[in-house]
Amino acid sequence: MARDFYIDNRNHSENPVFRRILIIVLTLVLIVSGIFGFLLLREQNDADEELQTFAAALGDGDYDQALPIYRDMQEKALSGGLFGRNKELYNNARISMEALIDEVLDGFEDQLRAGKFLSAADLKLAAEMGEVTGLRLTTLVRSLCVEYLAGEVELPVVESALDQLAELENLKATIGGLPDQLGKLTEYRPVFIQASDDLAASRFLEAAAGFQKLAESEESGSMVRQFSAQKLDETKTKMYTPLLADIDSAMAGNRYVTATASIDQLAVYFPEDAQLKAKKQECQQKLPGKLVEFNGSVEHIVIRPLIVNPAAAFDGDAYAQAANDAMLTTTEFNNILTALHAKGYILIDVNLLADENGKPQALRLPEGKRPLVLTIEGLNYYATRLKSGTSENLVLDEAGEVSAVYTDATGKKVTAREAEAIGLLDTFVSKNPDFSFDGAKGTISLTGYECVFGYITDRDQLDDRNQALEAVGLAQVSPNDSEIAANRETVKKIIQRLRETGWSFASSTYGFINARDQDMNRIVADTEKWLAQVGSLTGPVRAIHYPNGSFINGSDLRARYLIDQGFVIFGGLGATPYQYAGEGYLYIDKTIVNGFSLRNSKTYQLERFFENPAGILDTKVRPKK
């Protein structure tokens, strides 16, 4: 049977006492809620007013008024105010006050960095708000010490800051001992600055060595050791990847001696690195035999771009005699390589002879080998050369190797590795690796006149190029700025590949000038143009080869200027091996090998290079007279 449920609807009016009590309770609740809400609102308003008053006091520099306001707000932030309900409100106000204090500290920092004095009120704020100011001011003073050590600020600024802050009660524990460290900072500052400069210039090994020396020195003081250890860690982080890439590049270019030395240098800082251990093991399998110190004369020979089309070179025109005297054919260059190899010569990098300061360096070579430096002069491809059967420009072929472009006897454009000395020598060394020490090939000595590798790389070259083209009856050119920029990028890529495969670079002056006869102004102008237009493509070079052997004495102010620009190997011409170490430079003589010198081999003493100099000549293509 269903059940019905009813709400008790009995009339409670029969109980008036209950109703009165209920009304009283509700009224009290409303009154208390109103009072509570009013108090909360007043606390909100009070917090806002205190923040505004605090900000005004700080702005006026009235720290005596600001300090108690801040302290009061700290207490309220801890207690939460009425019934602990406003902790967030007061904490936010405290944070806002501390942000304002931080702005004041910005001003303190500016004054201290300028070597100025803080006022008594400033120092009182710094002391009494220690929980806010302590870390900030400690960091500032320590930063000033590091900056002084690194050469970024001077000693009076640091001394002034320490004099004012080191005795504050809230800072004594953290910076009170720093004044005693200033002597050590000053003493070791030059070493730290040099290491910092090395790091900025990506001279990582030099930087690491400098910082490590300071970090491990018992005499340098705790602060110098600490800061140096931090910089050493920074250096190690930055150095690993690029130096490992350099090692890989050296190994790819068969420069295993260089790679091994680089691995050993990097392993000082990463002794347990698995990659370095594996790479060293690979290098050791490919290193030459026993190396011994070489104490004899280093030979230097110089050639010009090769004749790849003899029919065009020796056609009886106005340029044929110059080609016959000054140049070699590709066949003759191959003959030269074979003869030199048979004589026990080994190619070395000219930069092995002197360091970046021009100081001669000892040579260690495979036993029984005779060192030889090969220089290719003027591999620019001037317009006149185009009438002498040479190549017209260099390119990177489909395999990414440096090749030359020439016009054959049928008028067809041909790209070939064997069209220039670069490809011929690369191929010869690949078949006869004992002919090259540490992957060395030769030095390419460039001017900036007309072009570089056959490319106009600067608008400044255009007038000279077109005048030269017109003089030999060839069409002028008019590349736009975009095309010239593209040419520069092309040349940079070719240079990068040449460096990777063992070629180095040198200057033959910008305008192939007779340097000895030029005044200082001309030398400076020419050098500045070379550095800006050619050196910006090749990167730093150490050697300058004086055109036609017209050298400047090393003590001459013009030579001193060249040394200051980084040229520390000076090349002249001579029939015998000659080397002289001067103050900050090394002078060497090169023996020119061309058609004329081969026909007059006794004069040039070429028998020291070739058993039969006359047999080098390609008599099938050269003129009979």
LINLINKA-V314339 format. One record per residue. RES is the residue in one small letter. SS is DSSP state (H for helix, E for strand, C for the rest). OMEGA is omega in degrees with one decimal (NA if undefined). Layout:
# LINLINKA-V314339
RES_SS_OMEGA / RES_SS_OMEGA
This chain:
# LINLINKA-V314339
m_C_-179.9 / a_C_177.4 / r_C_176.7 / d_C_178.3 / f_C_-177.1 / y_C_171.7 / i_C_179.2 / d_C_-174.1 / n_C_-179.3 / r_C_-176.4 / n_C_-179.6 / h_H_-179.9 / s_H_179.6 / e_H_-179.3 / n_C_-176.0 / p_H_-179.4 / v_H_179.5 / f_H_-179.0 / r_H_179.7 / r_H_180.0 / i_H_-179.3 / l_H_-180.0 / i_H_-179.6 / i_H_-179.5 / v_H_-179.5 / l_H_179.3 / t_H_178.9 / l_H_178.4 / v_H_179.1 / l_H_-179.4 / i_H_-179.5 / v_H_179.1 / s_H_178.9 / g_H_179.1 / i_H_-179.0 / f_H_177.9 / g_H_179.1 / f_H_-179.5 / l_H_177.7 / l_H_179.2 / l_H_179.9 / r_H_177.4 / e_H_177.1 / q_H_-179.7 / n_H_179.0 / d_H_179.6 / a_H_179.0 / d_H_-179.3 / e_H_179.3 / e_H_178.7 / l_H_179.1 / q_H_179.3 / t_H_178.8 / f_H_-179.5 / a_H_179.8 / a_H_-179.8 / a_H_177.4 / l_H_-179.6 / g_H_179.6 / d_H_-176.7 / g_C_-179.6 / d_C_-175.6 / y_H_176.6 / d_H_176.7 / q_H_-174.5 / a_H_-174.5 / l_H_-179.8 / p_H_177.4 / i_H_179.6 / y_H_179.6 / r_H_178.7 / d_H_-179.5 / m_H_175.5 / q_H_-179.2 / e_H_179.9 / k_H_178.7 / a_H_177.9 / l_H_-175.9 / s_H_-178.1 / g_C_179.2 / g_C_-176.7 / l_H_178.2 / f_H_178.2 / g_H_-174.3 / r_C_-172.0 / n_C_179.3 / k_H_-178.6 / e_H_179.4 / l_H_-176.6 / y_H_178.9 / n_H_177.0 / n_H_178.1 / a_H_177.7 / r_H_179.2 / i_H_178.1 / s_H_177.7 / m_H_-179.4 / e_H_175.0 / a_H_176.9 / l_H_176.4 / i_H_-179.8 / d_H_176.6 / e_H_176.1 / v_H_179.2 / l_H_173.2 / d_H_178.0 / g_H_176.5 / f_H_-177.6 / e_H_178.6 / d_H_-179.7 / q_H_-178.6 / l_H_178.4 / r_H_177.5 / a_C_179.7 / g_C_-177.8 / k_C_-177.9 / f_C_172.9 / l_C_178.2 / s_C_176.9 / a_H_178.5 / a_H_177.7 / d_H_-178.1 / l_H_177.4 / k_H_177.2 / l_H_-179.2 / a_H_-177.7 / a_H_-171.1 / e_H_173.3 / m_C_-173.3 / g_H_-178.8 / e_H_178.7 / v_H_-172.3 / t_H_-171.2 / g_H_-177.2 / l_H_-177.6 / r_H_-177.0 / l_H_175.2 / t_H_178.8 / t_H_179.6 / l_H_-175.9 / v_H_178.6 / r_H_176.8 / s_H_177.9 / l_H_178.3 / c_H_178.2 / v_H_-179.5 / e_H_175.8 / y_H_179.0 / l_H_-178.1 / a_C_177.7 / g_C_-176.0 / e_C_172.3 / v_C_-177.6 / e_C_-172.4 / l_H_-178.3 / p_H_178.8 / v_H_-179.5 / v_H_-179.7 / e_H_179.8 / s_H_180.0 / a_H_-179.9 / l_H_178.9 / d_H_-175.7 / q_H_-168.8 / l_H_-169.6 / a_C_-178.0 / e_C_175.4 / l_C_-173.8 / e_C_-176.2 / n_C_-178.6 / l_C_-176.5 / k_H_-174.5 / a_H_-174.0 / t_H_-177.0 / i_H_-176.6 / g_C_-178.6 / g_C_-175.6 / l_H_178.8 / p_H_-179.9 / d_H_-178.4 / q_H_-173.8 / l_H_179.0 / g_H_178.7 / k_H_177.6 / l_H_-179.5 / t_H_-177.0 / e_H_-174.2 / y_H_-179.9 / r_H_-178.9 / p_H_-179.8 / v_H_179.9 / f_H_179.8 / i_H_179.7 / q_H_178.6 / a_H_178.1 / s_H_176.9 / d_H_178.1 / d_H_179.3 / l_H_179.9 / a_H_-179.4 / a_C_-179.8 / s_C_170.8 / r_C_-166.1 / f_H_-176.7 / l_H_177.6 / e_H_178.9 / a_H_-178.8 / a_H_179.8 / a_H_179.7 / g_H_-179.4 / f_H_179.6 / q_H_178.3 / k_H_180.0 / l_H_-177.0 / a_H_-176.8 / e_H_-178.1 / s_C_176.1 / e_C_-175.9 / e_C_-170.2 / s_C_-179.8 / g_C_-173.1 / s_H_-177.4 / m_H_177.8 / v_H_179.4 / r_H_-177.8 / q_H_-179.0 / f_H_-179.4 / s_H_177.5 / a_H_177.5 / q_H_179.4 / k_H_176.8 / l_H_177.2 / d_H_178.0 / e_H_-179.5 / t_H_-179.7 / k_H_178.5 / t_H_-176.1 / k_H_-168.8 / m_H_-167.5 / y_H_-174.1 / t_H_-179.6 / p_H_-179.9 / l_H_174.8 / l_H_177.1 / a_H_176.8 / d_H_178.1 / i_H_178.6 / d_H_179.4 / s_H_178.8 / a_H_179.5 / m_H_178.9 / a_H_178.7 / g_C_179.4 / n_C_178.8 / r_C_-172.0 / y_H_175.4 / v_H_177.4 / t_H_-178.4 / a_H_-179.8 / t_H_178.6 / a_H_179.7 / s_H_177.2 / i_H_179.9 / d_H_179.8 / q_H_-178.6 / l_H_-178.9 / a_H_175.0 / v_C_-176.6 / y_C_178.3 / f_C_-170.5 / p_C_-177.0 / e_C_-175.2 / d_C_-175.7 / a_H_-179.3 / q_H_-179.6 / l_H_179.5 / k_H_-179.6 / a_H_-179.3 / k_H_178.8 / k_H_178.8 / q_H_178.1 / e_H_179.9 / c_H_-176.4 / q_H_178.7 / q_C_-174.4 / k_C_178.2 / l_C_175.1 / p_C_-179.5 / g_C_-175.9 / k_C_177.4 / l_E_178.7 / v_E_179.6 / e_E_179.6 / f_E_-175.6 / n_C_-178.8 / g_C_-179.8 / s_C_174.9 / v_C_-179.6 / e_E_177.0 / h_E_172.0 / i_E_-178.9 / v_E_176.7 / i_E_175.7 / r_E_177.9 / p_C_-172.4 / l_C_172.8 / i_E_178.9 / v_C_178.3 / n_C_-176.1 / p_H_-179.3 / a_H_178.3 / a_H_-177.2 / a_H_-172.8 / f_C_-176.9 / d_C_177.3 / g_C_179.8 / d_C_-175.3 / a_C_-176.1 / y_C_-173.5 / a_H_-178.4 / q_H_177.7 / a_H_178.1 / a_H_-179.1 / n_H_-177.5 / d_H_-165.0 / a_H_-168.8 / m_C_177.1 / l_C_172.6 / t_E_178.1 / t_H_178.1 / t_H_-180.0 / e_H_178.8 / f_H_176.0 / n_H_177.0 / n_H_179.4 / i_H_-179.1 / l_H_180.0 / t_H_-178.6 / a_H_179.3 / l_H_179.0 / h_H_180.0 / a_H_179.5 / k_C_177.9 / g_C_178.2 / y_E_175.9 / i_E_-178.6 / l_E_174.6 / i_C_175.9 / d_C_-179.3 / v_H_-177.9 / n_H_174.2 / l_H_-173.3 / l_C_-177.3 / a_E_176.7 / d_C_-174.5 / e_C_176.5 / n_C_178.5 / g_C_-179.3 / k_C_-179.9 / p_E_-178.9 / q_C_177.1 / a_C_178.9 / l_E_172.1 / r_E_-172.9 / l_E_173.4 / p_E_-175.1 / e_C_177.2 / g_C_-178.7 / k_C_-179.4 / r_E_-174.1 / p_E_-179.2 / l_E_174.1 / v_E_177.2 / l_E_175.8 / t_E_170.1 / i_E_-175.3 / e_E_172.5 / g_C_178.4 / l_C_-179.4 / n_C_-175.1 / y_C_176.4 / y_C_-178.5 / a_H_-179.6 / t_H_179.0 / r_H_-178.8 / l_H_176.7 / k_H_-176.1 / s_C_174.0 / g_C_177.7 / t_E_171.4 / s_C_-175.8 / e_C_178.1 / n_E_175.1 / l_E_176.3 / v_E_166.6 / l_E_-178.1 / d_C_-176.2 / e_C_179.0 / a_C_-179.7 / g_C_179.9 / e_C_-177.8 / v_E_178.5 / s_E_179.5 / a_E_178.0 / v_E_177.9 / y_E_176.3 / t_E_-176.9 / d_C_-174.5 / a_C_179.7 / t_C_-178.4 / g_C_-178.5 / k_C_175.2 / k_E_-177.7 / v_E_173.6 / t_E_-175.3 / a_E_174.5 / r_H_-174.3 / e_H_-179.3 / a_H_-179.1 / e_C_-176.3 / a_H_-177.5 / i_H_-178.4 / g_H_179.2 / l_H_-179.4 / l_H_177.3 / d_H_-179.0 / t_H_-178.9 / f_H_-179.2 / v_H_179.0 / s_H_178.4 / k_H_-177.7 / n_C_-173.9 / p_H_178.9 / d_H_178.0 / f_H_-178.1 / s_E_174.9 / f_C_176.7 / d_C_174.5 / g_C_-176.3 / a_C_175.7 / k_C_-178.5 / g_E_178.3 / t_E_176.1 / i_E_-175.7 / s_E_-170.3 / l_E_163.4 / t_C_172.5 / g_C_-173.8 / y_C_177.5 / e_C_-171.3 / c_C_173.1 / v_E_-177.2 / f_C_-179.4 / g_C_-177.9 / y_E_170.8 / i_C_-174.6 / t_C_177.7 / d_C_-178.9 / r_H_179.1 / d_H_-178.5 / q_H_-165.6 / l_H_-179.6 / d_H_-179.8 / d_H_-179.0 / r_H_-177.6 / n_H_175.4 / q_H_-179.9 / a_H_177.8 / l_H_179.7 / e_H_-177.9 / a_H_179.9 / v_C_175.3 / g_C_179.1 / l_C_-177.1 / a_C_177.0 / q_C_-178.2 / v_C_-179.9 / s_C_179.4 / p_C_175.8 / n_C_-176.2 / d_H_179.9 / s_H_179.7 / e_H_177.5 / i_H_177.4 / a_H_177.9 / a_H_176.8 / n_H_179.4 / r_H_179.7 / e_H_177.2 / t_H_-179.7 / v_H_178.3 / k_H_179.9 / k_H_177.4 / i_H_179.3 / i_H_179.3 / q_H_-179.8 / r_H_177.5 / l_H_178.5 / r_H_-179.5 / e_H_-175.5 / t_C_168.5 / g_C_178.8 / w_E_174.6 / s_E_-173.8 / f_E_179.2 / a_E_177.7 / s_E_168.3 / s_C_-170.5 / t_C_-178.4 / y_C_-173.5 / g_C_-176.4 / f_C_-172.1 / i_C_172.8 / n_C_-167.1 / a_H_-175.2 / r_H_-175.7 / d_H_-176.2 / q_C_176.9 / d_C_-176.2 / m_H_-178.5 / n_H_-179.6 / r_H_178.5 / i_H_-179.5 / v_H_-178.4 / a_H_-179.8 / d_H_-178.5 / t_H_179.0 / e_H_178.1 / k_H_180.0 / w_H_-178.7 / l_H_-177.0 / a_H_-171.5 / q_H_-178.1 / v_H_179.6 / g_H_177.1 / s_H_177.3 / l_H_-175.2 / t_H_-168.1 / g_C_-176.3 / p_C_175.1 / v_C_-179.3 / r_C_-170.0 / a_E_169.4 / i_E_179.9 / h_E_-177.3 / y_C_178.8 / p_H_179.3 / n_H_177.5 / g_H_-177.0 / s_C_-171.6 / f_C_174.2 / i_C_179.0 / n_C_-173.9 / g_C_178.8 / s_C_179.0 / d_C_-179.9 / l_H_178.3 / r_H_176.5 / a_H_178.1 / r_H_176.3 / y_H_179.9 / l_H_177.3 / i_H_179.3 / d_H_178.6 / q_C_176.4 / g_C_178.6 / f_C_-175.2 / v_C_173.2 / i_E_-178.8 / f_E_-178.9 / g_E_173.3 / g_E_178.6 / l_E_177.8 / g_C_-177.2 / a_C_-179.0 / t_C_178.2 / p_C_-178.4 / y_C_179.6 / q_E_-179.4 / y_E_178.5 / a_E_177.4 / g_E_-179.2 / e_C_178.3 / g_C_179.4 / y_E_174.7 / l_E_178.0 / y_E_177.6 / i_E_172.8 / d_E_176.7 / k_E_175.0 / t_E_-177.1 / i_E_177.7 / v_C_179.3 / n_C_-178.7 / g_H_-177.9 / f_H_-177.6 / s_H_177.6 / l_H_177.1 / r_H_180.0 / n_C_-169.4 / s_H_179.6 / k_H_-179.9 / t_H_-176.8 / y_H_177.0 / q_C_-176.5 / l_H_179.5 / e_H_177.1 / r_H_178.0 / f_C_-170.7 / f_C_176.2 / e_C_-177.8 / n_C_-177.1 / p_H_-179.0 / a_H_-180.0 / g_H_176.5 / i_H_-173.8 / l_C_177.2 / d_C_-174.3 / t_C_178.7 / k_C_-175.4 / v_C_-178.0 / r_C_176.1 / p_C_-177.5 / k_C_-179.6 / k_C_NA
